[in-house]
């Protein structure tokens, strides 16, 4: 009987880990990234006056053998590059990339998400860009 109960709990816990596209499937493992996302969201509220939904999109890509990170306030990016989402404090964070090597040191993906259900898309969204070097995010000044 104990084996049946144990097997039941294993099956239940496995099915809970799979989830679906509407669930939290990302773990931010780099503390600099989480800190920058939180600061960015506060700055976006100040600079735009309209980011009241606490939504940030994060994109990762490789550029000349450097990992680049872009933060976008309340902006939906390409669904085909969608990785998933998580929550940082009270902020919903959507992640996008077409290159797994660009984010493996920064986030963990618990399971594959299908597409973003984020509906916001401001073409002139507040943005901030970084390069990831030696385990740290360095801000890239915008012109």
Secondary structure, 3 states (H helix, E strand, C coil): CHHHHHHHHHHHHHHHHHCCCCCCCEEECCHHHHHHHHHHHHHHHHHHCCCCCCEEEEEEEEECCEEEEEEEECECCCHHHEEEEEEECCEEEEEEECCHHHCCCCEEECCCCCCCCCCCECCCCCEEEEEEECCEEEEECCC
